[in-house]
Amino acid sequence: MNAYDFDHCIYAGDCTIDFYRFCLRRKPALLRFLPRQIWGFVLFAFGFLSKTAFKERFFCFLQGVDDRAEALESFWSMHKTKIYGWYRERRSENDLMISASPEFLLQPICDILGVKNLIASRVDPATGHFTGENCYGAEKPRRLAKELGIQSVESFYSDSLSDLPMAQIANKSFIVRKGALTPWGEFHPSGLEKAKRYFFSFEFFRFLVIGGVNTLNGVVFSYLFSRIMHAQVAFWCGYLLSLGISYLLNSAITFHERLSFLKMLRFFVSYIPNFLIQNIVVFLVHGVLGGTELMAYILAAVVGIPVTFLLLKLFAFRKKKG
Protein backbone atom coordinates (compact mmCIF):
# COMPACT_ATOMS: atom_id res chain seq x y z
CA MET A 1 0.00 0.00 0.00
CA ASN A 2 1.23 3.49 -0.91
CA ALA A 3 0.20 6.33 1.42
CA TYR A 4 -0.16 9.98 0.47
CA ASP A 5 -0.60 13.19 2.36
CA PHE A 6 -3.11 15.42 0.54
CA ASP A 7 -2.67 19.20 0.84
CA HIS A 8 0.35 20.60 -1.02
CA CYS A 9 1.30 17.03 -1.85
CA ILE A 10 -1.11 15.60 -4.41
CA TYR A 11 -3.33 18.70 -4.25
CA ALA A 12 -2.03 22.13 -5.29
CA GLY A 13 -2.98 24.07 -2.18
CA ASP A 14 -4.88 23.59 1.07
CA CYS A 15 -8.34 22.14 0.37
CA THR A 16 -9.71 23.34 3.73
CA ILE A 17 -8.83 26.97 2.98
CA ASP A 18 -10.11 26.59 -0.59
CA PHE A 19 -13.41 25.17 0.66
CA TYR A 20 -13.78 27.99 3.20
CA ARG A 21 -13.25 30.61 0.49
CA PHE A 22 -15.67 28.76 -1.77
CA CYS A 23 -18.34 28.80 0.94
CA LEU A 24 -17.76 32.50 1.67
CA ARG A 25 -18.23 33.40 -1.99
CA ARG A 26 -21.50 31.46 -2.06
CA LYS A 27 -22.72 32.82 1.26
CA PRO A 28 -20.96 36.00 2.52
CA ALA A 29 -23.12 35.87 5.68
CA LEU A 30 -20.69 33.22 6.96
CA LEU A 31 -18.44 36.14 7.91
CA ARG A 32 -20.50 36.35 11.10
CA PHE A 33 -18.36 33.49 12.42
CA LEU A 34 -15.15 35.44 11.79
CA PRO A 35 -14.81 37.01 15.29
CA ARG A 36 -14.95 33.57 16.90
CA GLN A 37 -12.41 32.24 14.38
CA ILE A 38 -10.04 35.16 14.96
CA TRP A 39 -10.27 34.81 18.74
CA GLY A 40 -9.54 31.10 18.38
CA PHE A 41 -6.49 31.95 16.27
CA VAL A 42 -5.21 34.39 18.90
CA LEU A 43 -5.61 31.81 21.68
CA PHE A 44 -3.86 29.18 19.55
CA ALA A 45 -1.05 31.58 18.64
CA PHE A 46 -0.33 32.18 22.34
CA GLY A 47 -0.53 28.47 23.16
CA PHE A 48 -3.83 28.53 25.05
CA LEU A 49 -5.59 26.21 22.56
CA SER A 50 -4.45 22.93 21.05
CA LYS A 51 -4.36 22.62 17.27
CA THR A 52 -7.44 20.38 17.41
CA ALA A 53 -9.37 22.93 19.52
CA PHE A 54 -8.30 25.77 17.23
CA LYS A 55 -9.39 23.94 14.08
CA GLU A 56 -12.69 23.12 15.75
CA ARG A 57 -13.29 26.83 16.27
CA PHE A 58 -12.31 27.53 12.68
CA PHE A 59 -14.83 24.97 11.40
CA CYS A 60 -17.66 26.67 13.28
CA PHE A 61 -18.58 28.29 9.94
CA LEU A 62 -20.01 24.91 8.89
CA GLN A 63 -22.97 25.64 11.15
CA GLY A 64 -24.04 28.23 8.59
CA VAL A 65 -23.66 25.98 5.52
CA ASP A 66 -27.12 24.49 4.93
CA ASP A 67 -26.54 22.82 1.56
CA ARG A 68 -23.39 20.90 2.52
CA ALA A 69 -23.81 17.96 0.12
CA GLU A 70 -24.43 20.23 -2.85
CA ALA A 71 -21.61 22.57 -1.75
CA LEU A 72 -19.14 19.68 -1.60
CA GLU A 73 -20.19 18.39 -5.02
CA SER A 74 -19.85 21.85 -6.58
CA PHE A 75 -16.55 22.49 -4.82
CA TRP A 76 -14.86 19.34 -6.11
CA SER A 77 -16.36 19.80 -9.55
CA MET A 78 -14.39 23.04 -9.70
CA HIS A 79 -11.26 22.01 -7.77
CA LYS A 80 -10.55 18.44 -8.87
CA THR A 81 -8.25 19.87 -11.55
CA LYS A 82 -5.86 20.89 -8.74
CA ILE A 83 -4.86 17.25 -8.26
CA TYR A 84 -1.27 17.03 -9.53
CA GLY A 85 -0.65 15.08 -12.71
CA TRP A 86 2.20 13.10 -11.15
CA TYR A 87 -0.29 11.51 -8.76
CA ARG A 88 -2.88 10.75 -11.45
CA GLU A 89 -0.18 8.80 -13.28
CA ARG A 90 0.67 6.73 -10.18
CA ARG A 91 -2.83 6.40 -8.75
CA SER A 92 -4.05 3.02 -7.57
CA GLU A 93 -7.37 2.07 -5.98
CA ASN A 94 -5.38 0.50 -3.13
CA ASP A 95 -3.79 3.87 -2.26
CA LEU A 96 -4.26 5.42 1.16
CA MET A 97 -5.00 9.11 1.62
CA ILE A 98 -3.94 10.14 5.12
CA SER A 99 -4.42 13.78 5.98
CA ALA A 100 -5.20 16.33 8.69
CA SER A 101 -7.96 17.75 6.49
CA PRO A 102 -11.55 16.76 7.36
CA GLU A 103 -12.75 13.33 6.32
CA PHE A 104 -16.07 14.71 5.02
CA LEU A 105 -14.16 17.08 2.72
CA LEU A 106 -11.79 14.46 1.31
CA GLN A 107 -14.26 11.61 0.85
CA PRO A 108 -15.83 13.07 -2.34
CA ILE A 109 -12.48 13.55 -4.09
CA CYS A 110 -11.37 10.05 -3.05
CA ASP A 111 -14.56 8.72 -4.65
CA ILE A 112 -13.82 10.69 -7.82
CA LEU A 113 -10.25 9.36 -7.93
CA GLY A 114 -11.33 5.83 -7.10
CA VAL A 115 -9.28 5.70 -3.90
CA LYS A 116 -10.82 3.33 -1.36
CA ASN A 117 -8.73 4.04 1.74
CA LEU A 118 -9.02 7.32 3.60
CA ILE A 119 -7.83 8.33 7.06
CA ALA A 120 -8.41 11.97 7.98
CA SER A 121 -9.58 14.21 10.81
CA ARG A 122 -13.10 13.34 11.87
CA VAL A 123 -15.10 16.56 11.83
CA ASP A 124 -18.87 16.79 12.11
CA PRO A 125 -19.89 18.58 8.88
CA ALA A 126 -22.96 20.05 10.61
CA THR A 127 -21.25 21.58 13.65
CA GLY A 128 -17.50 21.64 12.95
CA HIS A 129 -16.85 19.64 16.13
CA PHE A 130 -14.02 17.09 16.12
CA THR A 131 -14.88 13.54 17.16
CA GLY A 132 -11.24 12.62 17.61
CA GLU A 133 -7.75 14.11 17.47
CA ASN A 134 -6.44 16.15 14.57
CA CYS A 135 -4.89 13.61 12.16
CA TYR A 136 -1.41 15.15 12.24
CA GLY A 137 2.14 13.98 12.92
CA ALA A 138 2.31 10.92 15.17
CA GLU A 139 -1.48 10.60 15.10
CA LYS A 140 -1.31 9.32 11.50
CA PRO A 141 0.51 6.01 12.13
CA ARG A 142 -1.62 5.50 15.27
CA ARG A 143 -4.79 5.82 13.21
CA LEU A 144 -3.34 3.59 10.51
CA ALA A 145 -2.61 0.81 13.00
CA LYS A 146 -5.94 1.19 14.78
CA GLU A 147 -8.23 1.42 11.76
CA LEU A 148 -6.50 -0.72 9.14
CA GLY A 149 -4.31 -2.89 11.36
CA ILE A 150 -1.27 -1.88 9.32
CA GLN A 151 2.12 -1.15 10.88
CA SER A 152 3.97 -0.11 7.72
CA VAL A 153 3.41 1.01 4.12
CA GLU A 154 5.36 0.47 0.93
CA SER A 155 5.81 4.14 0.01
CA PHE A 156 4.83 7.41 1.66
CA TYR A 157 4.60 10.84 0.04
CA SER A 158 4.27 14.19 1.84
CA ASP A 159 5.22 17.84 1.48
CA SER A 160 5.86 18.28 5.22
CA LEU A 161 8.68 17.20 7.51
CA SER A 162 6.07 16.98 10.30
CA ASP A 163 5.08 13.67 8.68
CA LEU A 164 8.32 12.03 9.82
CA PRO A 165 6.38 9.45 11.93
CA MET A 166 4.77 8.17 8.71
CA ALA A 167 8.04 8.28 6.80
CA GLN A 168 9.63 6.12 9.48
CA ILE A 169 7.15 3.27 8.93
CA ALA A 170 7.48 3.36 5.12
CA ASN A 171 9.87 1.22 3.11
CA LYS A 172 10.37 4.26 0.86
CA SER A 173 9.40 7.86 1.59
CA PHE A 174 9.48 11.04 -0.44
CA ILE A 175 9.20 14.78 0.10
CA VAL A 176 6.99 16.32 -2.57
CA ARG A 177 7.29 19.96 -3.60
CA LYS A 178 5.07 21.14 -6.47
CA GLY A 179 5.12 17.72 -8.04
CA ALA A 180 8.87 17.18 -7.64
CA LEU A 181 9.72 14.05 -5.63
CA THR A 182 12.86 13.81 -3.50
CA PRO A 183 13.78 10.76 -1.37
CA TRP A 184 13.23 11.71 2.27
CA GLY A 185 16.81 11.11 3.35
CA GLU A 186 18.17 13.22 0.48
CA PHE A 187 15.96 16.22 1.11
CA HIS A 188 17.66 19.29 2.58
CA PRO A 189 15.59 22.41 3.29
CA SER A 190 16.91 25.57 1.68
CA GLY A 191 18.18 28.45 3.79
CA LEU A 192 15.02 30.37 2.93
CA GLU A 193 12.84 27.49 4.08
CA LYS A 194 14.73 27.23 7.36
CA ALA A 195 14.35 30.97 7.91
CA LYS A 196 10.62 30.77 7.20
CA ARG A 197 10.29 27.91 9.69
CA TYR A 198 11.85 30.06 12.40
CA PHE A 199 10.44 33.50 11.63
CA PHE A 200 7.03 32.66 10.16
CA SER A 201 6.07 30.87 13.34
CA PHE A 202 3.85 31.43 16.34
CA GLU A 203 6.94 31.36 18.55
CA PHE A 204 8.40 34.37 16.75
CA PHE A 205 5.04 36.16 16.86
CA ARG A 206 4.82 35.63 20.61
CA PHE A 207 8.44 36.76 20.99
CA LEU A 208 7.67 40.02 19.16
CA VAL A 209 4.62 40.72 21.34
CA ILE A 210 6.57 40.04 24.53
CA GLY A 211 9.43 42.15 23.17
CA GLY A 212 7.01 45.06 22.90
CA VAL A 213 5.89 44.51 26.49
CA ASN A 214 9.52 44.28 27.56
CA THR A 215 10.38 47.58 25.87
CA LEU A 216 7.47 49.32 27.58
CA ASN A 217 8.46 47.81 30.93
CA GLY A 218 12.04 49.01 30.49
CA VAL A 219 10.93 52.57 29.83
CA VAL A 220 8.48 52.65 32.74
CA PHE A 221 10.83 51.01 35.26
CA SER A 222 13.78 53.18 34.22
CA TYR A 223 11.68 56.30 34.64
CA LEU A 224 10.46 55.22 38.08
CA PHE A 225 13.98 54.35 39.24
CA SER A 226 15.25 57.70 37.93
CA ARG A 227 13.12 59.42 40.58
CA ILE A 228 15.39 58.01 43.30
CA MET A 229 18.80 57.39 41.61
CA HIS A 230 21.14 58.56 38.86
CA ALA A 231 19.69 58.29 35.34
CA GLN A 232 22.33 55.84 34.05
CA VAL A 233 21.97 53.56 37.07
CA ALA A 234 18.18 53.83 36.78
CA PHE A 235 18.39 52.74 33.13
CA TRP A 236 20.34 49.59 33.97
CA CYS A 237 18.06 48.74 36.89
CA GLY A 238 14.99 49.19 34.69
CA TYR A 239 16.59 47.18 31.88
CA LEU A 240 17.50 44.27 34.14
CA LEU A 241 14.10 44.21 35.84
CA SER A 242 12.27 44.24 32.50
CA LEU A 243 14.62 41.51 31.25
CA GLY A 244 13.71 39.35 34.25
CA ILE A 245 10.01 39.76 33.51
CA SER A 246 10.75 39.01 29.85
CA TYR A 247 12.36 35.71 30.88
CA LEU A 248 9.24 34.73 32.82
CA LEU A 249 6.93 35.63 29.91
CA ASN A 250 9.07 33.96 27.25
CA SER A 251 9.36 30.80 29.35
CA ALA A 252 5.63 30.56 29.95
CA ILE A 253 4.21 31.89 26.67
CA THR A 254 6.76 31.85 23.85
CA PHE A 255 8.66 28.60 24.38
CA HIS A 256 6.48 26.83 26.99
CA GLU A 257 9.43 25.86 29.15
CA ARG A 258 9.71 25.34 32.89
CA LEU A 259 11.62 27.93 34.87
CA SER A 260 15.18 27.05 35.81
CA PHE A 261 18.19 28.99 37.02
CA LEU A 262 20.39 27.66 34.19
CA LYS A 263 17.91 28.72 31.53
CA MET A 264 17.61 32.13 33.14
CA LEU A 265 21.39 32.57 32.93
CA ARG A 266 21.33 31.48 29.28
CA PHE A 267 18.49 33.92 28.66
CA PHE A 268 20.50 36.86 30.02
CA VAL A 269 23.61 35.75 28.10
CA SER A 270 21.52 35.58 24.91
CA TYR A 271 20.87 39.31 25.17
CA ILE A 272 24.58 40.23 25.24
CA PRO A 273 24.99 39.87 21.43
CA ASN A 274 21.82 41.93 21.01
CA PHE A 275 23.35 44.72 23.10
CA LEU A 276 26.65 44.59 21.18
CA ILE A 277 24.97 44.40 17.76
CA GLN A 278 22.71 47.35 18.48
CA ASN A 279 25.63 49.46 19.67
CA ILE A 280 27.67 48.58 16.57
CA VAL A 281 24.75 49.37 14.25
CA VAL A 282 24.12 52.71 15.95
CA PHE A 283 27.84 53.56 15.72
CA LEU A 284 28.03 52.68 12.01
CA VAL A 285 24.75 54.22 10.91
CA HIS A 286 24.90 57.39 13.00
CA GLY A 287 28.58 57.85 13.75
CA VAL A 288 30.15 56.69 10.48
CA LEU A 289 27.47 57.01 7.80
CA GLY A 290 25.86 60.12 9.25
CA GLY A 291 22.34 58.76 9.50
CA THR A 292 19.86 60.20 11.96
CA GLU A 293 19.68 58.85 15.49
CA LEU A 294 16.12 57.61 14.89
CA MET A 295 17.21 55.70 11.77
CA ALA A 296 20.12 54.18 13.70
CA TYR A 297 17.87 53.04 16.57
CA ILE A 298 15.30 51.50 14.21
CA LEU A 299 17.91 49.60 12.20
CA ALA A 300 19.60 48.42 15.40
CA ALA A 301 16.30 47.01 16.67
CA VAL A 302 15.49 45.36 13.32
CA VAL A 303 18.88 43.63 13.20
CA GLY A 304 18.89 42.66 16.86
CA ILE A 305 15.43 41.09 17.03
CA PRO A 306 16.00 38.00 14.80
CA VAL A 307 19.48 37.40 16.25
CA THR A 308 18.12 37.43 19.80
CA PHE A 309 15.21 35.17 18.89
CA LEU A 310 17.54 32.55 17.37
CA LEU A 311 19.82 32.67 20.41
CA LEU A 312 16.87 32.19 22.74
CA LYS A 313 15.45 29.32 20.68
CA LEU A 314 18.71 27.52 19.97
CA PHE A 315 20.64 28.33 23.16
CA ALA A 316 18.54 29.53 26.10
CA PHE A 317 15.48 27.37 25.46
CA ARG A 318 16.94 24.64 23.28
CA LYS A 319 15.13 21.32 23.58
CA LYS A 320 17.08 18.15 24.24
CA LYS A 321 16.90 15.61 21.43
CA GLY A 322 15.68 12.13 22.07
C-alpha positions, -999 to 999 in steps of 0.1 A, spaced: 0 0 0 12 35 -9 2 63 14 -2 100 5 -6 132 24 -31 154 5 -27 192 8 4 206 -10 13 170 -19 -11 156 -44 -33 187 -43 -20 221 -53 -30 241 -22 -49 236 11 -83 221 4 -97 233 37 -88 270 30 -101 266 -6 -134 252 7 -138 280 32 -132 306 5 -157 288 -18 -183 288 9 -178 325 17 -182 334 -20 -215 315 -21 -227 328 13 -210 360 25 -231 359 57 -207 332 70 -184 361 79 -205 363 111 -184 335 124 -151 354 118 -148 370 153 -149 336 169 -124 322 144 -100 352 150 -103 348 187 -95 311 184 -65 320 163 -52 344 189 -56 318 217 -39 292 195 -10 316 186 -3 322 223 -5 285 232 -38 285 251 -56 262 226 -45 229 210 -44 226 173 -74 204 174 -94 229 195 -83 258 172 -94 239 141 -127 231 158 -133 268 163 -123 275 127 -148 250 114 -177 267 133 -186 283 99 -200 249 89 -230 256 111 -240 282 86 -237 260 55 -271 245 49 -265 228 16 -234 209 25 -238 180 1 -244 202 -29 -216 226 -18 -191 197 -16 -202 184 -50 -199 218 -66 -165 225 -48 -149 193 -61 -164 198 -95 -144 230 -97 -113 220 -78 -105 184 -89 -83 199 -115 -59 209 -87 -49 172 -83 -13 170 -95 -7 151 -127 22 131 -111 -3 115 -88 -29 108 -114 -2 88 -133 7 67 -102 -28 64 -87 -40 30 -76 -74 21 -60 -54 5 -31 -38 39 -23 -43 54 12 -50 91 16 -39 101 51 -44 138 60 -52 163 87 -80 178 65 -116 168 74 -128 133 63 -161 147 50 -142 171 27 -118 145 13 -143 116 8 -158 131 -23 -125 136 -41 -114 101 -30 -146 87 -46 -138 107 -78 -102 94 -79 -113 58 -71 -93 57 -39 -108 33 -14 -87 40 17 -90 73 36 -78 83 71 -84 120 80 -96 142 108 -131 133 119 -151 166 118 -189 168 121 -199 186 89 -230 200 106 -212 216 136 -175 216 130 -168 196 161 -140 171 161 -149 135 172 -112 126 176 -78 141 175 -64 161 146 -49 136 122 -14 151 122 21 140 129 23 109 152 -15 106 151 -13 93 115 5 60 121 -16 55 153 -48 58 132 -33 36 105 -26 8 130 -59 12 148 -82 14 118 -65 -7 91 -43 -29 114 -13 -19 93 21 -11 109 40 -1 77 34 10 41 54 5 9 58 41 0 48 74 17 46 108 0 43 142 18 52 178 15 59 183 52 87 172 75 61 170 103 51 137 87 83 120 98 64 94 119 48 82 87 80 83 68 96 61 95 72 33 89 75 34 51 99 12 31 104 43 9 94 79 16 95 110 -4 92 148 1 70 163 -26 73 200 -36 51 211 -65 51 177 -80 89 172 -76 97 140 -56 129 138 -35 138 108 -14 132 117 23 168 111 33 182 132 5 160 162 11 177 193 26 156 224 33 169 256 17 182 284 38 150 304 29 128 275 41 147 272 74 144 310 79 106 308 72 103 279 97 119 301 124 104 335 116 70 327 102 61 309 133 39 314 163 69 314 185 84 344 167 50 362 169 48 356 206 84 368 210 77 400 192 46 407 213 66 400 245 94 422 232 70 451 229 59 445 265 95 443 276 104 476 259 75 493 276 85 478 309 120 490 305 109 526 298 85 526 327 108 510 353 138 532 342 117 563 346 105 552 381 140 544 392 152 577 379 131 594 406 154 580 433 188 574 416 211 586 389 197 583 353 223 558 341 220 536 371 182 538 368 184 527 331 203 496 340 181 487 369 150 492 347 166 472 319 175 443 341 141 442 358 123 442 325 146 415 313 137 394 343 100 398 335 108 390 298 124 357 309 92 347 328 69 356 299 91 340 272 94 308 293 56 306 299 42 319 267 68 319 238 87 286 244 65 268 270 94 259 292 97 253 329 116 279 349 152 271 358 182 290 370 204 277 342 179 287 315 176 321 331 214 326 329 213 315 293 185 339 287 205 369 300 236 358 281 215 356 249 209 393 252 246 402 252 250 399 214 218 419 210 234 447 231 266 446 212 250 444 178 227 473 185 256 495 197 277 486 166 248 494 143 241 527 160 278 536 157 280 527 120 247 542 109 249 574 130 286 579 137 302 567 105 275 570 78 259 601 93 223 588 95 199 602 120 197 589 155 161 576 149 172 557 118 201 542 137 179 530 166 153 515 142 179 496 122 196 484 154 163 470 167 155 454 133 189 436 132 189 427 169 154 411 170 160 380 148 195 374 163 181 374 198 152 352 189 175 326 174 198 327 204 169 322 227 155 293 207 187 275 200 206 283 232 185 295 261 155 274 255 169 246 233 151 213 236 171 182 242 169 156 214 157 121 221 
